Amino acid sequence: MDSLYVSLLVLSLTAFLPLSSSTCRKLSGGSSLSVENSDDVLISPNATLSAGFYPVGNNAYAFAIWFSKPTCLVLQHCTVIWMANRDHPVNGRRSKLLLLRTGNLILTDADQFNVWDTGTASLSSVHLQLNENGNLVLSNSQGTTLWKSFDSPTDTLLPLQPLTRHTILVSQRRKGRSAYNSRRIAMIDSFEEKKGRKTWVVSWQALGQPCRTHGLCGENSLCRYATSTGRKCSCLQGYKVKNQLDWSYGCEPEFDSSLVSTRGFTFTRLRNAEFYGYDYGVFYNKTLKECETECLQRADCKGFQYKINVNGVYECFPKALLRNGHQPPNFDGDVYIKVPKSYVALKKKKNKKKELSKKISSLGCGANFTINLERSFVESQEKGIMKFMLWFACALGGVEFISIFLVWLFLNRARGDENVGKEGYLLAATGFKGMTFYELKEATKNFSQEIGRGGAGIVYKGMLTDGRVVAVKRLNEANEGEAEFVAEVNTIGKLNHMNLIDMLGFCAEKKHRLLVYEYMEQGSLAEKLESHQLDWQKRYDIALGSAKGLAYLHDECLEWILHCDVKPQNILLDSGYRPKVSDFWLSELLDRGKLSKYSFSKIRGTRGYMAPEWVLNRPITSKVDVYSYGIVTLEMVTGKSPRKGIRWVEGEMDLVTWVRKSGKDQSRGWKK
């Protein structure tokens, strides 16, 4: 009788225990998988594949499918074939995958926010199952398929999985992989199981030489690729890395070239290397000495490429920037890097000291001899008791201090883990550092030094913790969400051209939206036009460089981009008066295949520089930027602002009308 009573009691208690998931074949409606339980996974019928929460960063997880066979001891080493929320990871605590009884499969974060869902519904019972072919299928009791992972691949195609219309493969950003200018391009890998080693290896990849992709390692660096080790970046001689966590920042010089005279430079040779683009031009039949002289005569020359073409003619390419460096196989050419002679001499001296110290250490002259002196004495019993009491009190105080510290650490860790995981993943996903509002407030000294103001926001001068001087733009409006803001930063910030401003980071914290750009020493073109500091050669170079930057936006980058607000205030000048077009936050990213279908909800631009198409309700194309650029060119030539009326015999008129009148009347047109 007692045993029957105990059995009934156990059954009644288990009936009221909460349901918890574990390793299973199916997930039924009303059930869930938790990120905190490592056993909460779905497995395929033969246990070849598993689906569950996969770590993608520090306290950041994605719901994914991976190969369970061959067995991987560490989950991060498993081969992942699909992710539901790769671009929006969830927290490592209280995040869940829930299959609602209504038929919708949703993924929630720690704050119960819906990060991802299938958007399905069913009146009958539903279940989620992982098939042996890697297809995660959601179906109802009638056998109808409501959703399947094969219809939304991420970066992998499995055998028998079709790549249908309107589906794309997007390569995941991780170590040894490439960062592209467009999120529509994928690196498609073919995996096969190596029977001898029981591991998955890459048998084919679409891009065999990732180092040919421009801008991977940043400025003043060299990209090397090997099948066994993947892609690696290294700094050129005389340069040091800017950011160990992100090689897209490139390398900076270990010397100050502005303090060195022309005769104080020499060149170091880098064999079989190619640095694509950023040439001052090409010079044929130049000797090596003549090519060196050509580079030394240019203050901004960083080095030169010297090679023989297919016709046996020597070619000399002086470089304004050292970017896109790699060593392609069978390349017949060298790069010569410009460095100060004093730096080379200092390096040789340091190397000699290292060699000398190695020789001395090899002789064994640095051996140490120790003599132990022993002295014994008898300690009294009273001193021993006092010492014990003192140690006991110290230990008790130490335990109390450690307990208080652990309680404080536990209370603050939940809040800190989420921010750290999110910041680390944003750096991996976008390639730019996500900065906090407090960091930028400290960098700009509480936004005290204003250097520019426009319709989109105010620009402040600041200095980051690594010593870089930057321009911080604080945007006025924050109507869009954080995900949309990060997506636009990811696209606009990857534009790579010597006449476009470089983005260094961003902040998307609560209502704050800030952009971090490189600081331009000479300010804007508008300031120089007002101060009359530009001679005709500089005006010509600025006009030519600005045109190259706009041509890149219109024709050369993968997205078609309209600037919509070309004016002197948005053309910035560096220390060498090289122009860089800025203020892309008012730009429009358009699809090249649907140029005639775009319309704009409001007029863009600045009075005096806007094209007539905005006012006349005509189709908006790249010609609106060309018109604005023409007005800027007229302002540089005539010295007259299009925003002010020009006094004439017939009364006041705008700049365009005045130019037309002046063209007809040569006697009065350009003398003033």
C-alpha positions in Angstrom: 0.0 0.0 0.0 2.8 2.4 0.9 4.6 1.7 -2.4 1.4 2.4 -4.4 1.0 5.7 -2.6 4.6 6.7 -3.4 4.2 5.8 -7.1 1.0 7.9 -7.3 2.7 10.8 -5.6 5.7 10.7 -8.1 3.3 10.6 -11.0 1.3 13.5 -9.7 4.4 15.7 -9.2 5.8 15.0 -12.6 2.5 16.0 -14.2 2.9 19.5 -12.8 6.7 19.9 -13.7 7.3 22.4 -16.6 8.0 20.9 -20.0 11.6 21.2 -21.1 13.1 20.3 -24.5 16.1 18.1 -25.1 17.7 16.3 -28.1 14.7 15.3 -30.2 13.6 14.4 -33.8 10.6 16.8 -33.9 9.5 20.0 -32.3 5.7 20.1 -31.8 3.4 23.1 -31.5 3.7 24.9 -28.1 7.3 23.6 -27.6 10.5 25.6 -27.6 14.3 25.4 -27.7 16.4 27.4 -25.2 19.8 29.0 -25.8 20.8 28.2 -22.2 20.3 24.5 -22.6 23.0 23.0 -24.8 21.0 19.8 -25.2 18.1 21.6 -26.8 18.8 20.6 -30.4 16.9 18.9 -33.3 18.7 16.0 -35.0 18.1 14.4 -38.4 16.9 10.8 -38.6 20.5 9.4 -38.9 22.0 12.0 -36.6 24.1 13.4 -39.4 22.9 17.0 -38.9 21.8 19.1 -35.9 19.8 22.3 -35.5 20.1 24.6 -32.5 21.7 27.7 -31.0 25.3 28.2 -32.5 27.7 30.7 -31.0 28.8 33.5 -33.4 30.5 35.8 -31.0 30.9 36.8 -27.3 27.5 36.1 -25.8 26.0 36.2 -29.3 24.1 33.2 -30.8 22.3 32.3 -34.0 19.8 29.5 -34.7 21.7 27.3 -37.2 22.0 23.9 -38.8 25.4 22.1 -38.7 27.0 18.8 -39.5 27.2 16.4 -36.5 29.2 13.9 -38.4 32.1 13.7 -38.5 32.0 14.4 -34.8 33.3 17.8 -33.8 34.5 18.1 -30.1 34.0 21.9 -30.0 30.7 23.3 -31.4 32.5 26.3 -33.0 34.5 23.8 -35.2 31.4 22.2 -36.7 30.6 23.0 -40.3 27.5 25.3 -40.4 25.2 25.1 -43.5 22.4 27.5 -42.6 21.5 30.3 -40.2 18.2 31.9 -39.4 19.4 35.2 -37.8 23.0 35.5 -39.0 22.9 39.3 -39.2 20.9 39.8 -35.9 22.3 37.5 -33.2 20.5 36.9 -29.9 21.7 37.1 -26.3 23.1 34.0 -24.6 20.4 34.2 -21.9 16.7 33.8 -22.1 16.6 33.6 -25.9 14.3 30.9 -27.4 13.0 29.4 -30.6 9.2 28.9 -30.1 6.8 26.9 -32.3 3.4 28.5 -31.6 0.3 26.5 -31.8 -0.9 29.0 -34.4 1.7 27.7 -36.8 4.3 30.5 -36.6 8.0 29.7 -35.8 9.6 32.7 -34.0 13.0 33.4 -32.5 13.0 35.8 -29.5 15.8 37.7 -27.8 16.4 38.1 -24.0 13.8 40.9 -23.9 11.2 38.8 -25.7 11.7 40.8 -28.9 10.9 38.9 -32.2 14.3 38.7 -34.0 13.1 36.3 -36.8 10.0 34.4 -37.7 8.6 32.3 -40.6 5.3 34.3 -40.8 3.2 31.1 -41.2 -0.2 30.1 -39.8 -2.2 26.9 -39.6 -5.5 25.8 -38.0 -4.3 22.3 -37.5 -1.4 21.0 -35.4 2.1 21.7 -36.6 5.6 20.3 -36.1 9.2 21.1 -37.1 11.5 18.4 -38.4 15.1 18.3 -39.7 15.5 16.0 -42.6 18.6 14.0 -43.5 19.2 16.2 -46.6 19.6 19.3 -44.4 16.2 20.7 -45.0 14.4 22.1 -41.9 10.7 21.7 -42.6 7.7 23.2 -40.9 4.5 21.2 -41.8 1.0 20.6 -40.4 -0.9 17.4 -39.6 -2.3 17.2 -43.2 1.2 17.0 -44.5 1.3 20.5 -46.0 4.7 22.2 -46.0 4.3 25.6 -44.5 8.0 26.7 -44.6 11.4 25.1 -45.3 15.0 26.3 -45.0 15.8 25.3 -48.6 13.7 28.3 -49.8 15.9 30.8 -47.9 19.6 29.7 -48.0 22.4 31.7 -46.4 25.8 30.9 -47.7 25.7 27.2 -48.5 23.9 25.0 -51.2 23.4 21.4 -50.2 23.1 18.4 -52.7 19.7 18.4 -54.4 19.0 21.9 -53.0 17.8 24.2 -55.9 18.9 27.9 -56.2 15.6 29.4 -57.3 14.6 32.8 -58.5 14.8 35.7 -56.0 17.1 33.7 -53.7 20.7 34.8 -53.1 23.8 33.4 -51.3 25.6 35.9 -49.1 29.1 35.0 -47.8 29.6 35.2 -44.1 32.3 37.6 -42.8 34.8 35.7 -40.7 38.6 35.1 -40.4 40.1 34.1 -43.7 37.1 35.2 -45.8 36.7 38.2 -48.0 34.8 41.5 -47.4 33.0 42.7 -50.5 31.7 46.1 -51.7 28.3 44.5 -52.3 26.3 42.3 -50.0 24.8 40.6 -53.2 28.1 38.8 -54.0 28.8 35.4 -52.5 31.8 33.1 -52.2 30.3 29.7 -53.0 32.3 26.8 -51.5 32.0 23.1 -52.3 32.5 20.9 -49.3 33.4 17.2 -49.3 34.1 14.7 -46.5 37.7 13.6 -46.5 37.5 9.9 -45.6 41.0 9.4 -44.2 40.8 12.3 -41.7 37.0 12.4 -41.2 36.8 16.1 -41.7 35.1 18.5 -44.1 37.5 20.3 -46.5 36.9 22.8 -49.3 37.2 21.0 -52.7 36.3 24.1 -54.9 35.7 27.7 -54.5 34.4 30.4 -56.9 37.1 32.9 -56.1 40.4 31.1 -56.0 42.6 34.1 -55.2 40.8 36.2 -52.6 43.7 38.7 -52.5 42.6 40.0 -55.9 39.6 41.6 -54.2 40.5 45.2 -53.7 40.7 46.8 -50.2 40.9 43.7 -48.1 43.9 44.6 -46.0 43.7 48.4 -46.1 46.4 50.9 -47.0 50.2 50.2 -46.8 49.7 46.5 -46.4 50.2 43.2 -48.3 47.7 40.4 -48.7 48.9 36.8 -48.9 46.7 33.7 -49.4 47.3 30.0 -48.9 44.8 27.2 -49.1 46.0 25.7 -45.7 46.1 29.0 -43.7 43.7 31.2 -45.6 44.1 35.0 -46.1 46.7 36.9 -44.1 47.6 40.6 -44.0 50.9 42.1 -43.1 52.3 45.7 -43.0 55.0 46.9 -45.4 58.4 47.7 -44.2 58.4 51.0 -42.3 54.7 50.7 -41.3 52.7 49.4 -38.4 49.1 48.1 -38.1 46.4 50.6 -37.0 43.9 48.1 -35.6 44.8 44.5 -34.8 41.1 43.5 -34.8 40.3 45.0 -38.2 42.8 45.0 -41.0 40.6 47.2 -43.2 42.1 50.2 -41.3 45.4 49.3 -42.9 48.8 50.4 -41.6 50.4 53.7 -40.7 54.0 54.9 -41.1 56.5 54.5 -38.2 58.1 57.8 -39.4 57.1 61.4 -40.1 57.8 62.0 -43.8 57.1 65.7 -43.5 60.3 66.1 -41.5 62.5 64.5 -44.2 63.9 66.3 -47.2 63.7 64.9 -50.8 67.3 63.6 -50.6 66.6 62.0 -47.2 64.6 59.1 -48.8 65.5 55.7 -50.1 63.6 52.7 -51.4 63.1 49.2 -50.1 62.3 46.5 -52.7 59.4 44.1 -52.5 59.7 41.4 -55.0 56.9 40.0 -57.3 54.3 42.3 -55.7 51.6 44.3 -57.4 49.7 47.3 -56.0 46.7 48.0 -58.2 45.4 51.6 -58.8 46.2 55.0 -57.4 48.9 55.7 -60.0 50.1 59.2 -60.9 50.5 57.8 -64.4 52.6 55.3 -66.4 56.0 56.2 -67.8 57.5 53.9 -70.5 61.2 53.1 -71.1 62.3 54.6 -67.8 65.4 53.2 -66.0 65.1 52.2 -62.4 67.1 55.3 -61.3 64.8 57.6 -63.4 61.7 56.0 -61.9 63.1 56.6 -58.4 63.7 60.3 -59.4 60.2 60.6 -60.7 58.8 59.4 -57.3 61.2 61.5 -55.2 60.1 64.7 -57.0 56.5 64.1 -55.8 56.0 64.8 -52.1 53.0 62.6 -51.8 54.5 59.6 -53.7 54.6 56.5 -51.5 56.6 54.3 -53.9 56.5 53.0 -57.4 55.8 49.8 -59.4 58.5 48.7 -61.8 57.9 45.9 -64.3 58.3 44.7 -67.9 55.2 44.4 -70.0 54.5 41.7 -72.6 56.3 43.7 -75.3 59.5 43.8 -73.3 59.1 47.5 -72.4 59.9 48.8 -68.9 56.9 50.5 -67.2 57.1 52.9 -64.2 54.0 53.5 -62.0 54.5 56.1 -59.2 51.9 55.5 -56.5 49.9 58.2 -54.6 48.7 55.4 -52.3 49.8 51.9 -51.6 46.6 49.9 -51.7 45.4 46.5 -53.0 48.8 44.9 -52.5 49.3 41.2 -53.2 51.8 38.8 -54.7 50.2 37.0 -57.6 51.9 33.8 -59.0 54.4 34.3 -61.9 54.1 38.1 -61.7 57.2 39.8 -63.2 57.4 43.1 -61.4 58.6 44.6 -58.1 57.4 47.4 -55.8 59.8 49.9 -54.3 58.6 51.5 -51.0 59.7 55.0 -50.2 61.1 55.3 -46.6 63.6 57.7 -44.9 67.2 56.8 -44.9 67.4 57.5 -41.2 64.7 54.9 -40.5 66.6 52.2 -42.6 69.8 53.0 -40.7 68.0 52.8 -37.3 66.5 49.4 -38.3 69.9 48.0 -39.3 71.3 49.2 -35.9 68.6 47.5 -34.0 69.0 44.3 -35.9 72.8 44.3 -35.2 72.1 44.7 -31.4 69.7 41.7 -31.5 72.2 39.5 -33.3 74.9 40.6 -30.7 72.7 39.8 -27.8 71.9 36.3 -29.2 75.7 35.6 -29.6 76.3 36.7 -26.0 73.5 34.6 -24.6 74.8 31.6 -26.6 78.2 31.9 -24.9 76.6 31.3 -21.5 78.0 34.5 -19.9 74.8 35.4 -18.3 74.7 32.5 -15.8 73.7 33.3 -12.2 75.2 31.7 -9.1 73.2 31.5 -5.9 74.5 30.6 -2.4 71.9 29.6 0.2 72.7 30.7 3.7 70.8 28.8 6.4 70.1 30.1 9.9 67.7 28.4 12.3 66.1 29.9 15.5 63.4 28.8 17.9 60.1 30.7 17.8 58.2 31.3 21.1 54.7 29.8 21.5 53.0 33.1 22.2 54.3 34.6 18.9 53.0 31.6 17.1 49.5 32.0 18.5 49.4 35.7 17.7 50.6 35.0 14.1 47.8 32.4 13.7 45.1 34.8 15.0 46.4 37.5 12.6 46.3 35.2 9.6 42.9 34.0 10.5 41.5 37.5 10.7 43.1 38.4 7.3 41.6 35.3 5.7 38.1 36.0 7.1 38.3 39.6 5.8 39.5 38.3 2.4 36.6 35.9 2.1 34.1 38.6 3.0 35.7 41.0 0.3 35.6 38.2 -2.3 31.9 37.5 -1.6 30.9 41.1 -2.0 32.9 41.4 -5.2 31.2 38.2 -6.7 27.7 39.5 -5.8 28.5 42.9 -7.5 30.0 41.1 -10.6 26.9 38.8 -10.9 24.5 41.8 -10.8 26.4 43.7 -13.5 27.4 40.9 -15.8 23.9 40.4 -17.4 23.8 44.0 -18.5 27.4 44.0 -19.8 27.3 40.7 -21.7 24.6 41.9 -24.0 26.4 45.1 -24.9 29.8 43.5 -25.4 28.4 40.7 -27.6 26.5 43.1 -29.7 29.5 45.4 -30.2 31.8 42.5 -31.1 29.3 41.1 -33.7 28.7 44.6 -35.3 32.5 44.9 -35.9 32.5 41.4 -37.5 29.4 42.0 -39.6 30.0 45.5 -40.9 33.7 45.9 -40.8 33.4 49.2 -38.9 33.7 49.9 -35.2 30.4 50.5 -33.5 31.3 53.2 -31.0 29.3 54.3 -27.9 27.9 57.8 -27.5 30.0 58.2 -24.4 33.2 57.4 -26.4 32.4 60.1 -29.0 31.3 62.6 -26.3 34.8 62.1 -24.7 36.5 62.3 -28.1 34.9 65.6 -29.1 35.2 67.1 -25.5 31.4 67.2 -25.1 30.9 68.3 -28.7 32.6 71.6 -28.1 34.6 72.2 -31.3 32.1 72.7 -34.2 33.7 72.7 -37.6 30.7 72.5 -39.9 26.9 72.6 -40.0 24.4 71.4 -42.6 20.8 70.3 -43.1 21.6 66.7 -42.0 23.5 67.6 -38.8 26.5 69.3 -37.1 30.1 68.2 -37.6 32.6 68.3 -34.6 36.3 67.8 -34.4 37.6 65.1 -32.1 40.4 62.7 -31.2 40.0 58.9 -30.7 41.8 57.0 -28.0 44.4 55.8 -30.5 45.4 59.4 -31.3 43.6 59.7 -34.7 42.0 63.1 -35.4 38.5 62.6 -36.8 35.4 64.5 -37.8 32.2 63.4 -36.0 28.9 64.1 -37.6 25.8 64.2 -35.3 22.7 63.6 -37.4 19.6 65.6 -36.5 17.0 62.9 -37.2 16.8 59.3 -36.1 13.6 58.2 -37.7 14.9 54.8 -38.9 15.6 51.8 -36.7 19.1 50.6 -35.7 19.1 47.7 -38.2 18.3 50.0 -41.2 20.9 52.5 -40.0 23.6 49.8 -39.7 22.7 48.4 -43.2 23.2 51.9 -44.7 26.5 52.4 -42.9 27.6 49.0 -44.2 26.9 49.9 -47.8 28.0 53.6 -47.8 31.1 53.0 -45.7 32.5 50.4 -48.0 32.9 52.8 -50.9 36.7 52.9 -51.7 38.0 55.7 -53.8 40.8 58.3 -53.3 38.4 61.2 -53.9 35.7 60.0 -51.5 35.8 60.6 -47.8 36.6 57.5 -45.7 34.3 56.4 -42.9 36.0 55.1 -39.7 33.0 54.2 -37.5 29.5 55.0 -36.3 27.2 55.1 -33.3 23.6 53.8 -33.2 22.8 54.0 -29.5 19.1 54.7 -28.6 18.1 57.9 -30.3 21.7 58.9 -31.2 23.0 58.5 -34.7 26.6 59.6 -35.4 29.1 59.0 -38.1 32.9 59.2 -37.8 35.0 60.3 -40.8 38.6 61.0 -41.4 39.6 64.6 -40.6 40.5 66.9 -43.5 43.1 69.5 -42.5 42.3 72.1 -45.2 38.6 72.2 -44.5 36.0 72.6 -47.3 36.3 74.1 -50.8 33.8 76.8 -49.7 36.2 78.1 -47.1 39.1 78.3 -49.6 36.9 80.1 -52.2 35.9 82.7 -49.7 39.6 83.3 -48.6 40.9 83.4 -52.2 43.8 80.9 -51.3 43.5 78.7 -54.4 45.6 79.3 -57.5 44.5 78.1 -60.9 46.4 74.8 -60.8 44.9 73.8 -57.5 41.4 74.8 -58.7 41.9 72.5 -61.8 43.1 69.6 -59.6 40.2 70.0 -57.3 37.7 70.1 -60.2 39.3 67.0 -61.7 39.4 65.0 -58.5 35.8 65.8 -57.6 34.7 64.7 -61.0 36.5 61.4 -60.5 34.7 60.8 -57.2 31.3 61.5 -58.7 32.0 59.3 -61.7 32.9 56.5 -59.3 29.5 56.9 -57.5 27.6 56.9 -60.8 29.3 54.3 -62.9 32.0 52.3 -61.1 30.6 51.1 -57.7 28.2 48.2 -57.5 25.3 50.2 -56.3 24.1 53.2 -58.3 24.5 56.2 -56.0 23.2 59.7 -56.4 24.8 62.3 -54.1 21.9 64.8 -54.5 23.7 67.7 -52.7 26.9 68.5 -54.6 28.3 71.9 -53.4 31.6 73.4 -52.2 30.7 72.7 -48.5 30.6 68.9 -49.3 34.0 68.9 -51.1 36.7 68.6 -48.4 40.5 69.1 -48.9 43.3 67.1 -47.2 46.8 68.5 -46.4 47.8 68.2 -50.0 44.6 69.9 -51.3 43.4 66.6 -52.7 39.6 66.8 -52.9 37.3 64.3 -51.3 33.5 64.3 -51.8 31.6 63.9 -48.5 28.2 63.9 -46.9 26.7 60.7 -48.4 24.0 60.6 -45.8 21.7 62.4 -48.1 22.6 60.0 -50.9 20.2 57.6 -52.7 21.2 53.9 -53.3 19.3 52.7 -56.4 19.0 49.6 -58.5 20.7 50.0 -61.9 18.0 47.9 -63.6 15.1 50.1 -62.6 16.5 53.6 -63.1 13.4 55.0 -64.8 11.0 53.9 -62.0 12.4 55.9 -59.1 10.7 58.9 -57.6 11.6 61.0 -54.6 9.3 62.2 -51.8 10.9 65.5 -51.4 13.4 67.9 -53.1 17.0 67.3 -52.3 20.0 69.7 -52.5 20.8 73.3 -51.8 19.4 76.4 -53.4 21.6 77.7 -56.2 23.1 74.2 -56.9 19.9 72.2 -57.5 19.2 71.0 -61.0 16.0 72.1 -62.8 14.7 68.5 -62.7 13.8 68.8 -59.0 11.5 71.8 -59.6 10.1 70.7 -63.0 9.2 67.2 -61.7 11.3 65.5 -64.3 13.0 62.1 -63.9 15.9 62.2 -61.5 19.1 60.7 -62.9 22.9 61.1 -62.4 22.6 64.3 -64.5 21.3 66.2 -61.4 24.8 65.7 -59.8 26.5 66.7 -63.1 24.5 69.9 -63.1 25.4 70.7 -59.5 29.0 69.9 -60.3 28.9 72.3 -63.2 27.7 75.1 -60.9 30.6 74.4 -58.5 33.0 74.6 -61.4 31.6 77.9 -62.5 31.9 79.2 -58.9 35.6 78.2 -58.9 36.2 79.9 -62.3 34.3 83.1 -61.7 34.6 83.5 -58.0 30.9 84.3 -57.7 28.5 82.4 -55.5 25.3 81.0 -57.1 23.4 81.8 -53.9 23.8 85.5 -54.3 22.4 87.8 -57.0 24.9 89.4 -59.4 24.4 93.1 -60.1 24.3 93.9 -63.9 23.2 96.7 -66.1 19.9 95.1 -66.6 19.4 94.4 -62.8 20.3 91.4 -60.5 20.5 87.9 -62.0 21.7 84.5 -60.9 25.0 82.9 -61.8 23.8 80.8 -64.7 22.0 83.7 -66.4 25.0 85.9 -65.8 27.3 83.4 -67.5 25.0 83.1 -70.5 24.9 86.9 -70.8 28.7 87.1 -70.4 29.2 84.6 -73.2 27.3 86.8 -75.6 29.0 90.0 -74.5 32.7 89.2 -74.5 33.6 92.9 -73.8 32.0 92.8 -70.3 31.9 89.1 -69.4 35.0 88.0 -67.5 37.0 91.0 -66.6 35.7 91.2 -63.1 
